[in-house]
Amino acid sequence: MAVIEVCDICRKEISKSNGITLDCSDWNGWDYPVGVPIRTERNYKVRICDKCKDNIIKYCKRNAR
Ligand SMILES: [Zn+2]
């Protein structure tokens, strides 16, 4: 089964050999262990194609002090 991956920024399809995968985590998850919503850690992966990666690098360099 072919797995089609899409870039999380531009939504274009990317092949396995293209782009990078980032392991991300934040505290935007929600859980209800005792009926009260609490913030929980979320872990997810983000796929970014080479084109968007280059754009991010360019953007960061432009804004670097
Ligand atoms: Zn992209």
N, CA, C, O and the ligand as a Tripos MOL2 file, in Angstrom:
@<TRIPOS>MOLECULE
protein
  261   259    66     0     0
PROTEIN
NO_CHARGES

@<TRIPOS>ATOM
      1 N           0.8410   -1.2000    0.0000 N.3       1 MET1
      2 CA          0.0000    0.0000    0.0000 C.3       1 MET1
      3 C           0.8730    1.2450    0.0000 C.2       1 MET1
      4 O           1.7370    1.4250    0.8580 O.2       1 MET1
      5 N           0.6290    2.0750   -0.9570 N.am      2 ALA2
      6 CA          1.4180    3.2960   -1.0510 C.3       2 ALA2
      7 C           0.8910    4.3310   -0.0720 C.2       2 ALA2
      8 O          -0.3060    4.6110   -0.0080 O.2       2 ALA2
      9 N           1.8050    4.8790    0.6730 N.am      3 VAL3
     10 CA          1.4260    5.9210    1.6150 C.3       3 VAL3
     11 C           1.7170    7.2710    0.9760 C.2       3 VAL3
     12 O           2.8580    7.5820    0.6340 O.2       3 VAL3
     13 N           0.6730    8.0560    0.8250 N.am      4 ILE4
     14 CA          0.8640    9.3870    0.2690 C.3       4 ILE4
     15 C           0.9920   10.3740    1.4200 C.2       4 ILE4
     16 O           0.0940   10.5110    2.2500 O.2       4 ILE4
     17 N           2.1030   11.0410    1.4470 N.am      5 GLU5
     18 CA          2.3110   12.0420    2.4790 C.3       5 GLU5
     19 C           2.1800   13.4210    1.8690 C.2       5 GLU5
     20 O           2.5580   13.6450    0.7190 O.2       5 GLU5
     21 N           1.6500   14.3260    2.6360 N.am      6 VAL6
     22 CA          1.5340   15.7020    2.1490 C.3       6 VAL6
     23 C           2.2870   16.6280    3.0860 C.2       6 VAL6
     24 O           2.3900   16.3950    4.2910 O.2       6 VAL6
     25 N           2.8040   17.6830    2.4860 N.am      7 CYS7
     26 CA          3.4920   18.7030    3.2660 C.3       7 CYS7
     27 C           2.4740   19.3920    4.1810 C.2       7 CYS7
     28 O           1.3870   19.7650    3.7400 O.2       7 CYS7
     29 N           2.8330   19.5540    5.4500 N.am      8 ASP8
     30 CA          1.9020   20.1670    6.3960 C.3       8 ASP8
     31 C           1.7830   21.6800    6.2080 C.2       8 ASP8
     32 O           0.9270   22.3210    6.8180 O.2       8 ASP8
     33 N           2.6420   22.2420    5.3660 N.am      9 ILE9
     34 CA          2.5660   23.6850    5.1380 C.3       9 ILE9
     35 C           1.8360   23.9840    3.8290 C.2       9 ILE9
     36 O           0.8630   24.7390    3.8280 O.2       9 ILE9
     37 N           2.2890   23.4050    2.7160 N.am     10 CYS10
     38 CA          1.6800   23.7420    1.4300 C.3      10 CYS10
     39 C           0.6940   22.6930    0.9450 C.2      10 CYS10
     40 O           0.0240   22.8970   -0.0680 O.2      10 CYS10
     41 N           0.5940   21.5650    1.6550 N.am     11 ARG11
     42 CA         -0.3730   20.5080    1.3310 C.3      11 ARG11
     43 C          -0.0910   19.8090    0.0120 C.2      11 ARG11
     44 O          -0.9620   19.1360   -0.5390 O.2      11 ARG11
     45 N           1.1220   19.9690   -0.4940 N.am     12 LYS12
     46 CA          1.4900   19.2490   -1.7130 C.3      12 LYS12
     47 C           1.9990   17.8660   -1.3240 C.2      12 LYS12
     48 O           2.5490   17.6690   -0.2400 O.2      12 LYS12
     49 N           1.8040   16.9160   -2.2320 N.am     13 GLU13
     50 CA          2.2940   15.5670   -1.9750 C.3      13 GLU13
     51 C           3.8120   15.5590   -1.9820 C.2      13 GLU13
     52 O           4.4500   16.2310   -2.7930 O.2      13 GLU13
     53 N           4.3820   14.7800   -1.0590 N.am     14 ILE14
     54 CA          5.8300   14.6370   -1.0490 C.3      14 ILE14
     55 C           6.2000   13.1720   -0.9720 C.2      14 ILE14
     56 O           5.5260   12.3760   -0.3190 O.2      14 ILE14
     57 N           7.2810   12.8300   -1.6470 N.am     15 SER15
     58 CA          7.7400   11.4560   -1.6270 C.3      15 SER15
     59 C           8.6210   11.2300   -0.4110 C.2      15 SER15
     60 O           9.0230   12.1710    0.2740 O.2      15 SER15
     61 N           8.9090    9.9710   -0.1610 N.am     16 LYS16
     62 CA          9.7200    9.5960    1.0020 C.3      16 LYS16
     63 C          11.0960   10.2560    0.9740 C.2      16 LYS16
     64 O          11.6460   10.6230    2.0120 O.2      16 LYS16
     65 N          11.6410   10.4000   -0.2400 N.am     17 SER17
     66 CA         13.0080   10.9030   -0.3480 C.3      17 SER17
     67 C          13.0660   12.4290   -0.2740 C.2      17 SER17
     68 O          14.1430   13.0170   -0.1730 O.2      17 SER17
     69 N          11.9080   13.0520   -0.3240 N.am     18 ASN18
     70 CA         11.8290   14.5140   -0.3160 C.3      18 ASN18
     71 C          11.4210   14.9790    1.0750 C.2      18 ASN18
     72 O          10.6860   14.2890    1.7820 O.2      18 ASN18
     73 N          11.8970   16.1360    1.4520 N.am     19 GLY19
     74 CA         11.4160   16.7620    2.6760 C.3      19 GLY19
     75 C          11.9730   16.1790    3.9600 C.2      19 GLY19
     76 O          12.8110   15.2770    3.9440 O.2      19 GLY19
     77 N          11.4900   16.7140    5.0730 N.am     20 ILE20
     78 CA         11.9360   16.2880    6.3870 C.3      20 ILE20
     79 C          10.7210   16.0030    7.2620 C.2      20 ILE20
     80 O           9.6210   16.4970    7.0120 O.2      20 ILE20
     81 N          10.9460   15.1970    8.2920 N.am     21 THR21
     82 CA          9.8970   14.9240    9.2680 C.3      21 THR21
     83 C          10.3580   15.4570   10.6160 C.2      21 THR21
     84 O          11.4630   15.1600   11.0700 O.2      21 THR21
     85 N           9.5140   16.2310   11.2360 N.am     22 LEU22
     86 CA          9.8510   16.7890   12.5380 C.3      22 LEU22
     87 C           8.9940   16.1390   13.6170 C.2      22 LEU22
     88 O           7.7870   15.9670   13.4460 O.2      22 LEU22
     89 N           9.6260   15.7810   14.7230 N.am     23 ASP23
     90 CA          8.8780   15.3130   15.8850 C.3      23 ASP23
     91 C           8.5120   16.5290   16.7050 C.2      23 ASP23
     92 O           9.3870   17.2490   17.1860 O.2      23 ASP23
     93 N           7.2310   16.7580   16.8640 N.am     24 CYS24
     94 CA          6.7740   17.9400   17.5880 C.3      24 CYS24
     95 C           6.0180   17.5450   18.8390 C.2      24 CYS24
     96 O           5.4280   16.4680   18.9190 O.2      24 CYS24
     97 N           6.0480   18.4330   19.8060 N.am     25 SER25
     98 CA          5.1850   18.2550   20.9660 C.3      25 SER25
     99 C           4.8080   19.6270   21.4900 C.2      25 SER25
    100 O           5.5950   20.5710   21.4300 O.2      25 SER25
    101 N           3.6110   19.7190   21.9970 N.am     26 ASP26
    102 CA          3.1910   20.9660   22.6340 C.3      26 ASP26
    103 C           2.2050   20.6220   23.7490 C.2      26 ASP26
    104 O           1.9490   19.4480   24.0190 O.2      26 ASP26
    105 N           1.6640   21.6320   24.3830 N.am     27 TRP27
    106 CA          0.7390   21.4010   25.4950 C.3      27 TRP27
    107 C          -0.6560   21.8750   25.1080 C.2      27 TRP27
    108 O          -1.3850   22.4350   25.9270 O.2      27 TRP27
    109 N          -1.0160   21.6460   23.8590 N.am     28 ASN28
    110 CA         -2.3370   22.0400   23.3880 C.3      28 ASN28
    111 C          -3.3440   20.8950   23.3990 C.2      28 ASN28
    112 O          -4.4580   21.0390   22.8950 O.2      28 ASN28
    113 N          -2.9520   19.7590   23.9740 N.am     29 GLY29
    114 CA         -3.8930   18.6510   24.0680 C.3      29 GLY29
    115 C          -4.8110   18.8180   25.2750 C.2      29 GLY29
    116 O          -4.5030   19.5480   26.2170 O.2      29 GLY29
    117 N          -5.9380   18.1300   25.2230 N.am     30 TRP30
    118 CA         -6.8780   18.1750   26.3430 C.3      30 TRP30
    119 C          -7.1880   16.7630   26.7990 C.2      30 TRP30
    120 O          -7.2970   15.8410   25.9910 O.2      30 TRP30
    121 N          -7.3300   16.6090   28.1180 N.am     31 ASP31
    122 CA         -7.7160   15.3190   28.6670 C.3      31 ASP31
    123 C          -8.7090   15.5510   29.8000 C.2      31 ASP31
    124 O          -8.7270   16.6110   30.4260 O.2      31 ASP31
    125 N          -9.5290   14.5430   30.0480 N.am     32 TYR32
    126 CA        -10.5620   14.6890   31.0800 C.3      32 TYR32
    127 C         -10.4820   13.5240   32.0620 C.2      32 TYR32
    128 O         -11.4070   12.7160   32.1350 O.2      32 TYR32
    129 N          -9.3900   13.4260   32.8150 N.am     33 PRO33
    130 CA         -9.2170   12.2450   33.6750 C.3      33 PRO33
    131 C         -10.2030   12.2030   34.8440 C.2      33 PRO33
    132 O         -10.6010   11.1180   35.2680 O.2      33 PRO33
    133 N         -10.5970   13.3460   35.3650 N.am     34 VAL34
    134 CA        -11.5310   13.3550   36.5080 C.3      34 VAL34
    135 C         -12.7300   14.2430   36.1900 C.2      34 VAL34
    136 O         -13.3300   14.8490   37.0790 O.2      34 VAL34
    137 N         -13.0650   14.3060   34.9020 N.am     35 GLY35
    138 CA        -14.2080   15.1130   34.5030 C.3      35 GLY35
    139 C         -13.8990   16.5890   34.3630 C.2      35 GLY35
    140 O         -14.7590   17.3840   33.9840 O.2      35 GLY35
    141 N         -12.6610   16.9480   34.6730 N.am     36 VAL36
    142 CA        -12.2460   18.3420   34.5430 C.3      36 VAL36
    143 C         -11.1920   18.4170   33.4480 C.2      36 VAL36
    144 O         -10.2130   17.6710   33.4900 O.2      36 VAL36
    145 N         -11.3660   19.2910   32.4810 N.am     37 PRO37
    146 CA        -10.3670   19.3600   31.4030 C.3      37 PRO37
    147 C          -9.0230   19.8870   31.8830 C.2      37 PRO37
    148 O          -8.9430   20.9260   32.5380 O.2      37 PRO37
    149 N          -7.9860   19.1610   31.5510 N.am     38 ILE38
    150 CA         -6.6320   19.6160   31.8770 C.3      38 ILE38
    151 C          -5.7950   19.5880   30.6070 C.2      38 ILE38
    152 O          -6.0720   18.8310   29.6770 O.2      38 ILE38
    153 N          -4.7760   20.4200   30.5900 N.am     39 ARG39
    154 CA         -3.8490   20.4570   29.4660 C.3      39 ARG39
    155 C          -2.9440   19.2340   29.5020 C.2      39 ARG39
    156 O          -2.4200   18.8670   30.5540 O.2      39 ARG39
    157 N          -2.7660   18.6100   28.3500 N.am     40 THR40
    158 CA         -1.8420   17.4880   28.2660 C.3      40 THR40
    159 C          -0.8880   17.6980   27.1060 C.2      40 THR40
    160 O          -1.1340   18.4840   26.1910 O.2      40 THR40
    161 N           0.2020   16.9670   27.1830 N.am     41 GLU41
    162 CA          1.1870   17.0690   26.1220 C.3      41 GLU41
    163 C           0.7090   16.2870   24.9040 C.2      41 GLU41
    164 O           0.1750   15.1840   25.0220 O.2      41 GLU41
    165 N           0.9120   16.8760   23.7480 N.am     42 ARG42
    166 CA          0.5590   16.2820   22.4750 C.3      42 ARG42
    167 C           1.8310   15.9890   21.7170 C.2      42 ARG42
    168 O           2.7170   16.8400   21.6500 O.2      42 ARG42
    169 N           1.9430   14.8180   21.1500 N.am     43 ASN43
    170 CA          3.0860   14.5000   20.3080 C.3      43 ASN43
    171 C           2.6020   14.2050   18.9080 C.2      43 ASN43
    172 O           1.6530   13.4430   18.7220 O.2      43 ASN43
    173 N           3.2320   14.7900   17.9430 N.am     44 TYR44
    174 CA          2.8340   14.5430   16.5740 C.3      44 TYR44
    175 C           4.0060   14.7780   15.6460 C.2      44 TYR44
    176 O           5.0160   15.3800   16.0120 O.2      44 TYR44
    177 N           3.8390   14.2850   14.4400 N.am     45 LYS45
    178 CA          4.8870   14.4520   13.4430 C.3      45 LYS45
    179 C           4.4330   15.4360   12.3790 C.2      45 LYS45
    180 O           3.2580   15.4830   12.0170 O.2      45 LYS45
    181 N           5.3640   16.2080   11.8940 N.am     46 VAL46
    182 CA          5.0740   17.1760   10.8510 C.3      46 VAL46
    183 C           5.9810   16.8820    9.6660 C.2      46 VAL46
    184 O           7.1990   16.7690    9.8060 O.2      46 VAL46
    185 N           5.3620   16.7610    8.4940 N.am     47 ARG47
    186 CA          6.1400   16.5670    7.2690 C.3      47 ARG47
    187 C           6.2640   17.8980    6.5570 C.2      47 ARG47
    188 O           5.2720   18.5980    6.3540 O.2      47 ARG47
    189 N           7.4570   18.2380    6.1870 N.am     48 ILE48
    190 CA          7.6790   19.4920    5.4740 C.3      48 ILE48
    191 C           8.5030   19.1970    4.2290 C.2      48 ILE48
    192 O           9.5500   18.5550    4.3110 O.2      48 ILE48
    193 N           8.0340   19.6650    3.0750 N.am     49 CYS49
    194 CA          8.7490   19.4180    1.8270 C.3      49 CYS49
    195 C          10.0040   20.3030    1.7690 C.2      49 CYS49
    196 O          10.1400   21.2750    2.5130 O.2      49 CYS49
    197 N          10.9050   19.9340    0.8670 N.am     50 ASP50
    198 CA         12.1760   20.6580    0.7640 C.3      50 ASP50
    199 C          11.9700   22.1350    0.4470 C.2      50 ASP50
    200 O          12.7080   22.9970    0.9240 O.2      50 ASP50
    201 N          10.9550   22.4080   -0.3650 N.am     51 LYS51
    202 CA         10.6990   23.7890   -0.7750 C.3      51 LYS51
    203 C          10.3060   24.6500    0.4360 C.2      51 LYS51
    204 O          10.8220   25.7520    0.6200 O.2      51 LYS51
    205 N           9.3860   24.1270    1.2540 N.am     52 CYS52
    206 CA          8.9570   24.8710    2.4330 C.3      52 CYS52
    207 C          10.0750   24.9650    3.4560 C.2      52 CYS52
    208 O          10.2220   25.9810    4.1350 O.2      52 CYS52
    209 N          10.8670   23.8970    3.5640 N.am     53 LYS53
    210 CA         12.0010   23.9120    4.4810 C.3      53 LYS53
    211 C          12.9620   25.0310    4.1000 C.2      53 LYS53
    212 O          13.4300   25.7800    4.9570 O.2      53 LYS53
    213 N          13.2550   25.1370    2.7890 N.am     54 ASP54
    214 CA         14.1290   26.2080    2.3140 C.3      54 ASP54
    215 C          13.5390   27.5740    2.6230 C.2      54 ASP54
    216 O          14.2540   28.4970    3.0130 O.2      54 ASP54
    217 N          12.2140   27.6970    2.4440 N.am     55 ASN55
    218 CA         11.5610   28.9710    2.7420 C.3      55 ASN55
    219 C          11.6920   29.3470    4.2070 C.2      55 ASN55
    220 O          11.9000   30.5120    4.5450 O.2      55 ASN55
    221 N          11.5680   28.3430    5.0790 N.am     56 ILE56
    222 CA         11.6860   28.6000    6.5130 C.3      56 ILE56
    223 C          13.1060   29.0480    6.8490 C.2      56 ILE56
    224 O          13.3140   29.9950    7.6060 O.2      56 ILE56
    225 N          14.0770   28.3410    6.2670 N.am     57 ILE57
    226 CA         15.4760   28.6960    6.5230 C.3      57 ILE57
    227 C          15.7710   30.1150    6.0430 C.2      57 ILE57
    228 O          16.4270   30.8940    6.7340 O.2      57 ILE57
    229 N          15.2730   30.4390    4.8390 N.am     58 LYS58
    230 CA         15.4730   31.7910    4.3080 C.3      58 LYS58
    231 C          14.8240   32.8270    5.2080 C.2      58 LYS58
    232 O          15.3970   33.8790    5.4910 O.2      58 LYS58
    233 N          13.6050   32.5050    5.6550 N.am     59 TYR59
    234 CA         12.8610   33.4280    6.5130 C.3      59 TYR59
    235 C          13.6240   33.6750    7.8160 C.2      59 TYR59
    236 O          13.7460   34.8120    8.2700 O.2      59 TYR59
    237 N          14.1320   32.5960    8.4070 N.am     60 CYS60
    238 CA         14.8490   32.7190    9.6750 C.3      60 CYS60
    239 C          16.1310   33.5230    9.5080 C.2      60 CYS60
    240 O          16.4750   34.3460   10.3560 O.2      60 CYS60
    241 N          16.8420   33.2730    8.3950 N.am     61 LYS61
    242 CA         18.0920   33.9890    8.1640 C.3      61 LYS61
    243 C          17.8370   35.4800    7.9550 C.2      61 LYS61
    244 O          18.6150   36.3310    8.3870 O.2      61 LYS61
    245 N          16.7250   35.7700    7.2790 N.am     62 ARG62
    246 CA         16.3950   37.1590    7.0110 C.3      62 ARG62
    247 C          16.0650   37.8960    8.3120 C.2      62 ARG62
    248 O          16.3340   39.0890    8.4510 O.2      62 ARG62
    249 N          15.4750   37.1600    9.2640 N.am     63 ASN63
    250 CA         15.0610   37.7970   10.5090 C.3      63 ASN63
    251 C          16.0850   37.6420   11.6430 C.2      63 ASN63
    252 O          15.8640   38.0880   12.7700 O.2      63 ASN63
    253 N          17.2070   36.9990   11.3090 N.am     64 ALA64
    254 CA         18.2440   36.8200   12.3250 C.3      64 ALA64
    255 C          18.9170   38.1500   12.6280 C.2      64 ALA64
    256 O          19.1050   38.9790   11.7370 O.2      64 ALA64
    257 N          19.2680   38.3420   13.8560 N.am     65 ARG65
    258 CA         19.9550   39.5580   14.2330 C.3      65 ARG65
    259 C          21.4550   39.3340   14.2570 C.2      65 ARG65
    260 O          22.2130   40.2570   14.5580 O.2      65 ARG65
    261 ZN          5.5450   22.3170    1.3120 Zn       66 ZN66
@<TRIPOS>BOND
     1     1     2 1
     2     2     3 1
     3     3     4 2
     4     3     5 am
     5     5     6 1
     6     6     7 1
     7     7     8 2
     8     7     9 am
     9     9    10 1
    10    10    11 1
    11    11    12 2
    12    11    13 am
    13    13    14 1
    14    14    15 1
    15    15    16 2
    16    15    17 am
    17    17    18 1
    18    18    19 1
    19    19    20 2
    20    19    21 am
    21    21    22 1
    22    22    23 1
    23    23    24 2
    24    23    25 am
    25    25    26 1
    26    26    27 1
    27    27    28 2
    28    27    29 am
    29    29    30 1
    30    30    31 1
    31    31    32 2
    32    31    33 am
    33    33    34 1
    34    34    35 1
    35    35    36 2
    36    35    37 am
    37    37    38 1
    38    38    39 1
    39    39    40 2
    40    39    41 am
    41    41    42 1
    42    42    43 1
    43    43    44 2
    44    43    45 am
    45    45    46 1
    46    46    47 1
    47    47    48 2
    48    47    49 am
    49    49    50 1
    50    50    51 1
    51    51    52 2
    52    51    53 am
    53    53    54 1
    54    54    55 1
    55    55    56 2
    56    55    57 am
    57    57    58 1
    58    58    59 1
    59    59    60 2
    60    59    61 am
    61    61    62 1
    62    62    63 1
    63    63    64 2
    64    63    65 am
    65    65    66 1
    66    66    67 1
    67    67    68 2
    68    67    69 am
    69    69    70 1
    70    70    71 1
    71    71    72 2
    72    71    73 am
    73    73    74 1
    74    74    75 1
    75    75    76 2
    76    75    77 am
    77    77    78 1
    78    78    79 1
    79    79    80 2
    80    79    81 am
    81    81    82 1
    82    82    83 1
    83    83    84 2
    84    83    85 am
    85    85    86 1
    86    86    87 1
    87    87    88 2
    88    87    89 am
    89    89    90 1
    90    90    91 1
    91    91    92 2
    92    91    93 am
    93    93    94 1
    94    94    95 1
    95    95    96 2
    96    95    97 am
    97    97    98 1
    98    98    99 1
    99    99   100 2
   100    99   101 am
   101   101   102 1
   102   102   103 1
   103   103   104 2
   104   103   105 am
   105   105   106 1
   106   106   107 1
   107   107   108 2
   108   107   109 am
   109   109   110 1
   110   110   111 1
   111   111   112 2
   112   111   113 am
   113   113   114 1
   114   114   115 1
   115   115   116 2
   116   115   117 am
   117   117   118 1
   118   118   119 1
   119   119   120 2
   120   119   121 am
   121   121   122 1
   122   122   123 1
   123   123   124 2
   124   123   125 am
   125   125   126 1
   126   126   127 1
   127   127   128 2
   128   127   129 am
   129   129   130 1
   130   130   131 1
   131   131   132 2
   132   131   133 am
   133   133   134 1
   134   134   135 1
   135   135   136 2
   136   135   137 am
   137   137   138 1
   138   138   139 1
   139   139   140 2
   140   139   141 am
   141   141   142 1
   142   142   143 1
   143   143   144 2
   144   143   145 am
   145   145   146 1
   146   146   147 1
   147   147   148 2
   148   147   149 am
   149   149   150 1
   150   150   151 1
   151   151   152 2
   152   151   153 am
   153   153   154 1
   154   154   155 1
   155   155   156 2
   156   155   157 am
   157   157   158 1
   158   158   159 1
   159   159   160 2
   160   159   161 am
   161   161   162 1
   162   162   163 1
   163   163   164 2
   164   163   165 am
   165   165   166 1
   166   166   167 1
   167   167   168 2
   168   167   169 am
   169   169   170 1
   170   170   171 1
   171   171   172 2
   172   171   173 am
   173   173   174 1
   174   174   175 1
   175   175   176 2
   176   175   177 am
   177   177   178 1
   178   178   179 1
   179   179   180 2
   180   179   181 am
   181   181   182 1
   182   182   183 1
   183   183   184 2
   184   183   185 am
   185   185   186 1
   186   186   187 1
   187   187   188 2
   188   187   189 am
   189   189   190 1
   190   190   191 1
   191   191   192 2
   192   191   193 am
   193   193   194 1
   194   194   195 1
   195   195   196 2
   196   195   197 am
   197   197   198 1
   198   198   199 1
   199   199   200 2
   200   199   201 am
   201   201   202 1
   202   202   203 1
   203   203   204 2
   204   203   205 am
   205   205   206 1
   206   206   207 1
   207   207   208 2
   208   207   209 am
   209   209   210 1
   210   210   211 1
   211   211   212 2
   212   211   213 am
   213   213   214 1
   214   214   215 1
   215   215   216 2
   216   215   217 am
   217   217   218 1
   218   218   219 1
   219   219   220 2
   220   219   221 am
   221   221   222 1
   222   222   223 1
   223   223   224 2
   224   223   225 am
   225   225   226 1
   226   226   227 1
   227   227   228 2
   228   227   229 am
   229   229   230 1
   230   230   231 1
   231   231   232 2
   232   231   233 am
   233   233   234 1
   234   234   235 1
   235   235   236 2
   236   235   237 am
   237   237   238 1
   238   238   239 1
   239   239   240 2
   240   239   241 am
   241   241   242 1
   242   242   243 1
   243   243   244 2
   244   243   245 am
   245   245   246 1
   246   246   247 1
   247   247   248 2
   248   247   249 am
   249   249   250 1
   250   250   251 1
   251   251   252 2
   252   251   253 am
   253   253   254 1
   254   254   255 1
   255   255   256 2
   256   255   257 am
   257   257   258 1
   258   258   259 1
   259   259   260 2
@<TRIPOS>SUBSTRUCTURE
     1 MET1         2 RESIDUE 1 A MET
     2 ALA2         6 RESIDUE 1 A ALA
     3 VAL3        10 RESIDUE 1 A VAL
     4 ILE4        14 RESIDUE 1 A ILE
     5 GLU5        18 RESIDUE 1 A GLU
     6 VAL6        22 RESIDUE 1 A VAL
     7 CYS7        26 RESIDUE 1 A CYS
     8 ASP8        30 RESIDUE 1 A ASP
     9 ILE9        34 RESIDUE 1 A ILE
    10 CYS10       38 RESIDUE 1 A CYS
    11 ARG11       42 RESIDUE 1 A ARG
    12 LYS12       46 RESIDUE 1 A LYS
    13 GLU13       50 RESIDUE 1 A GLU
    14 ILE14       54 RESIDUE 1 A ILE
    15 SER15       58 RESIDUE 1 A SER
    16 LYS16       62 RESIDUE 1 A LYS
    17 SER17       66 RESIDUE 1 A SER
    18 ASN18       70 RESIDUE 1 A ASN
    19 GLY19       74 RESIDUE 1 A GLY
    20 ILE20       78 RESIDUE 1 A ILE
    21 THR21       82 RESIDUE 1 A THR
    22 LEU22       86 RESIDUE 1 A LEU
    23 ASP23       90 RESIDUE 1 A ASP
    24 CYS24       94 RESIDUE 1 A CYS
    25 SER25       98 RESIDUE 1 A SER
    26 ASP26      102 RESIDUE 1 A ASP
    27 TRP27      106 RESIDUE 1 A TRP
    28 ASN28      110 RESIDUE 1 A ASN
    29 GLY29      114 RESIDUE 1 A GLY
    30 TRP30      118 RESIDUE 1 A TRP
    31 ASP31      122 RESIDUE 1 A ASP
    32 TYR32      126 RESIDUE 1 A TYR
    33 PRO33      130 RESIDUE 1 A PRO
    34 VAL34      134 RESIDUE 1 A VAL
    35 GLY35      138 RESIDUE 1 A GLY
    36 VAL36      142 RESIDUE 1 A VAL
    37 PRO37      146 RESIDUE 1 A PRO
    38 ILE38      150 RESIDUE 1 A ILE
    39 ARG39      154 RESIDUE 1 A ARG
    40 THR40      158 RESIDUE 1 A THR
    41 GLU41      162 RESIDUE 1 A GLU
    42 ARG42      166 RESIDUE 1 A ARG
    43 ASN43      170 RESIDUE 1 A ASN
    44 TYR44      174 RESIDUE 1 A TYR
    45 LYS45      178 RESIDUE 1 A LYS
    46 VAL46      182 RESIDUE 1 A VAL
    47 ARG47      186 RESIDUE 1 A ARG
    48 ILE48      190 RESIDUE 1 A ILE
    49 CYS49      194 RESIDUE 1 A CYS
    50 ASP50      198 RESIDUE 1 A ASP
    51 LYS51      202 RESIDUE 1 A LYS
    52 CYS52      206 RESIDUE 1 A CYS
    53 LYS53      210 RESIDUE 1 A LYS
    54 ASP54      214 RESIDUE 1 A ASP
    55 ASN55      218 RESIDUE 1 A ASN
    56 ILE56      222 RESIDUE 1 A ILE
    57 ILE57      226 RESIDUE 1 A ILE
    58 LYS58      230 RESIDUE 1 A LYS
    59 TYR59      234 RESIDUE 1 A TYR
    60 CYS60      238 RESIDUE 1 A CYS
    61 LYS61      242 RESIDUE 1 A LYS
    62 ARG62      246 RESIDUE 1 A ARG
    63 ASN63      250 RESIDUE 1 A ASN
    64 ALA64      254 RESIDUE 1 A ALA
    65 ARG65      258 RESIDUE 1 A ARG
    66 ZN66       261 GROUP 0 **** ****
